[in-house]
């Protein structure tokens, strides 16, 4: 009997890979090991349809709510974006995938090391995101689902609102209308330290609600999270018959669903043998690294230089540019537009003097500054 493939970690990467593997290659035996009692790390997921357009057919069963539009607001402008927006609630993510996998493929409350995984299976796919960054910032998140005393009158999610002050670094919130009286609020703080002052974050978010004229009847749910915002490439362990998926996420937003769905579809389009998969992941990492250098440069603006207007400059651009940023594959001209928009930063002045026709020079300047 063929040994199963061992998938370690039931977060977004491991859970989606297991679900897709069972759907596309049902003859491949596997087991998914997760150390907690639920899949998905108790985290809700929000994403633009354009982020995962090739994977929407198999993501739809996980989606809790969708909207046809997105709203962006800042002190200087606001705009509507005609791109469907989707939300996956943590509980539904777990229930759908756990039911799909069944007890024969899923091992909850059970974690093993890659070394033991190799002994039990044919090879190991390590989806635990265990990696190290020698230099990084942090994205602190407070997520509240609240029931209001009156209707909020929102027709679409506000995916970016930066009418806020944060002395540490950039801060913005997103809020999503769940029903006429219920909102899901996500408050994001970019910082150079891990300290989570939960009382300060709660009070700031409550002040924001009050400023908008919304009164809370009940807090339905609260989540907190601290994620790494890398300033340098990741370091991760990968030995023997182990394939690591660590460090594969959008460097600036921290979202992993776009990379996950893209690479997973490439993986299940193989024989799912170790050597072939290893090459697929290696090529994906190499291509992604070319795009990620500039995102880490943007992180330095946010974390080290405290340039709060980076996102505001981004959201003033065309929708195709915003889409490419969200997917993590900005063109050279996109990089120029974002940096040139930061005219108070010295690199912005430098890049303004570069002729756009000199693509090699522009790429080298942005990449070298990012590394």
N, C-alpha and C positions, 0 to 999 in steps of 0.2 A: 504493500500500500504506500502511495506517495505521501511523503511528509508534507504537512501544511506550511504555507507561508505565515510567518509570525509578524503581526503588525503591533507595534508597541505604542500605546497612547491613543486614547479615545477623544482627543480634541477635534477641532475642525478637520485637520488633515487626515488623521487616522480614521475618523468616522466616515467622512465622505469617500475616502479611498476604499474602505471595506464595503460600503453600500454600492459603489459603482463597480467594484470587482465582482460582487455577487450577481449584479444585473448583466454585465457584459461577458464575463468569463465564468459562468456558473460551474464549470468543470474544474476550476482551480481551487484546491482546498486551502483554507486560511483560518486563522484565529486572530481576533482582535482582543488585546489585553488592555484594560483600563483600571488604574488603581482605585478610583473612586466609584461611587454607586451610580453615577450618571455620565452620559456622554456629553461632550461639548463644553466642558469646563464651566457650566452654569452661565455661559455668556450668550446674550442675544446678538444677532448679526443683522446689519443693515447694509444694503448695497444698491447701486444703480444697475438697471438691467444691462446697460452697455458694458458694465464691468465683467459680466459673465454671460454674454449673449449666446455663446456657443454651447453653454451648459444649461440653459434655462429649461429645456425639456425634462431633464432629470432633477433639477433643483426645485421645480414647482411643488411637488408634494410636501416639501419642508416649509414652504412660505406661509406665514401666519396672516400677513396683511400686505396689500399693495396699493400704490397711488399712481396716478397718471402723470403728475407734475412734481417738481421740486422748487422750493423757494430759497433764495439766497438774500441775506440782509446784512448791511454794514452801515456804519455812520455816514458813508459817502454815497452809497448807491444800493439798489436792490434789483433783482431780476428773477424771472421765472425760467426754468429749464424744462423743456419738454422731453423728458426721459423717464420712463417708469421707474419707481423706487420701491424696493421690497424689504420686508422685515421678517426675519426668522426668530421666533421666540424660543428661548432656551428649552423650555419644557417640551414643546412640539418637536424640536430637533432631536432630543433624546428619544421620545416615544416612537417617532416614525422610524428612525434608524434602528433602534433596539428591536422593534417588532419585525423589521425587515431582515435583520441578521439572524435572529433566533438564538436559542441557547447553544446550538451546535457550533456557532461561529463567534460568539461573544462571551468574554470572561470579564465580568465586572468585579470590583473589589479584589482585583488580582493583577499584580504587576510583577514583571520579571526583568532581569537585566538582559542586555543583548547577548551576553555570554551564555546564559541559560536558554535564551530563545533559539540560539544556533543549535543547541543540543536537542531541543524539542522539534524544531522545524527544519525545512530545507534551507531557508535563509531568513534574515530579519529585515523588516522595513521599520526604522526607528522614526516615529512621527511625534516624539515627545517635545520637540523643539528645544532640546538641551544644547545650548550654544553659549559662547562667551564673546563679549565685545570689550576690547581693551580701552575703548573710549566711547561713551554713550551718554545720552540724555534719557529723559523719562517722560512718558505720557500718562498722566494720572486721570482716571475717569470716575465720575460719580453718575450713576444711572438711577433715576427715580421714575416710577410709574405712579401717577397721582390721579385721584378723582377730584374734580373741581366742583365748587358749589353752583356754578352756572356754566352755560355752554361757552366753549372757547372760540367758536366760529372759524376755525382753521379748515381749509379744504385740501391742504397738501402739507407734507412735512417741510419744515424749515431746516435744511441740511447744514446751513452755516449762518450763524448770527454772532457777530463780534462786537455788539454794543456793550462791551465789558472791559474791566480793568483787571490786570494781573501783574503785579510787580515782579514776579518770578520770570515770566516769559509769556509767550502767546497763549491766549485762551479763547475758546469759542464754544458755543452750545449748539445742539441740534434738538429739535422737538418734533414729535410725530403724533398726529391725532389718531388715537385708537378708536374712539367713538365720540359722540357729541360732548361728553363731559370728562373724558379720560385722555391724558397726555403721557407720552413716554419722553422723558427729558434726559439728554446725555450732555454732561458738562466735561469738557476736555481741557486739561492744563498741561502745557509743555514746560518742563523744568529741568534744571541741572542736578537735582537731588531726588532721592526716593521718598523723602518724608511726606507722609500723607496726613495733612491736617483736615480730618474729616469734618470737624465742627465748622471750620472756616469755609470748606467747600459747600456744606449744607446751607450755611447762612447765606453765602453768596448766591446760591441757586434759588433760595427762597426769596431773596431780595429781587432777583430777576423776575420771578413769577409775580411778585407784588407790583413791580414797575409796569408790568404788562396788564395789570388789573385783574389777575387771576387769583382766586382764593381757594386754598386747598381744603377739601372736605375730609380726605383720607389719603394717606400714603399706602399704596397697594404693594409696592415692591421696591427694594433698594439693592443695587449692586455697586461694588467698587472694584477697581482694577488698576494695576501699575504695569505698564508694558515698556520694554526697551525701545529707545529711539536711537539707532546706531549712527555713530559718526565715522566708523571704520568697518571693514568687512568682518563677517562673523568667523569665529574659530569653533570647530566642532569635531567630535570624535567619530571616526568611521574606519573600523578595522575588520579584516576577514570578510565573512559573508554577511556584511551589514551595509544597508543603504540608508544613509541619514537624510532626512528632510528638514533638518534643523536650519533655522535662520532664513527660511523662505517666506517672506512677508513684505508688504509694502513698507519701505524704510521710513516714510514720513507719516502715513496715516496709521500704520500698525496693522492694517487689514490683511488677512491672508486668503480670503475666499477667492480672489481673482487668480492668484498664483496656484492655489490648490486645485481649482477646477480645470485650469489650463494644463497643468502637468499631469493630473490624474487621468484626463482623457488621453494624453499621450501614452501614459503607462499602460492603460487597459487596451490600447491599440497595438500591443505587442503580444508575444507568446507568453509573457510574464515569467520568463526565465531570468535568473540572477544576472548573467552577463549582459543581456540585452537591456534590462531595466537600469543597470548601473550606468550604461552608456547614455541612455535617454536622460537620466537625472543629471549626469555630468554635463551634457550639452545644454540642458535647460539652465543650469547654474551659470555656465559660461556666458550664455546670451543675456541672462538676467543681470549679471554683474556689470555688463557694459552699460545697461540702463540705470542701475542703482547708484552709480557713483555720483550722478548729479543730484539724486534725491538725498544722499547723505550730505552733499554740499548745502542743500536747502535746510537740512536739519541743523547745520552749524549756524545758519542765519537765525533760526528759531531759538536754539538753545544757547549758543555762545554769544552771538551778537544781539540777541533779544530783538530781532527785527519782526515786530508783531504784524506788519502789513504783508508778509509773504503770501498768506492765503487770500487776502483781499486783492492783491495784484493778480493772483491766479484766477480768481472768480470773475475778474473783469475780462478775461480772455474769451475767445470763441469756444463754443461747446466742443468741437472736435479736440481742441487743445486740452480742455478740462477732462475729457474722456481719456485722452492719452495719458495724462497725469495720473488719473485714478487707476488705470491699468498698469502704470509704471513703465511706459515705453515712449517717453517724450522724444520728439525729433530735435535736431540741433537748433532749428529756428525757434522751437518752443522754448528751449533753454534760454536763448537770447532774449526772447520777449519777457520771460519771467524776471531775469536778472536785470535787464535794462529798466524794468519797471521799478527797481529798487535804486533809484538814482542817488539816494543818500548813503549808499554803501560803495566802498571803493572799487569793488569788482565790477559794479554796474558801470562806473565811469570807464574802467578799462575796456569792458566789452563793447561799449558804445563806439570805440575807436576802431573796432575790428570790422572789416568789410564782410557783409553777409555772404558774399560769393566765396570767401576763403573758409570753406567748411572745415578743412583739416585744422586750421589754426584755432577756430572757435571750439571745436571738439576737444583739442588738446588743452586749451585754457581752462575749460570748465571741468574736465576730468582731473587735471593735475591739481586744481584748487580743491577738488572734492576729496582727494586721497591724502 
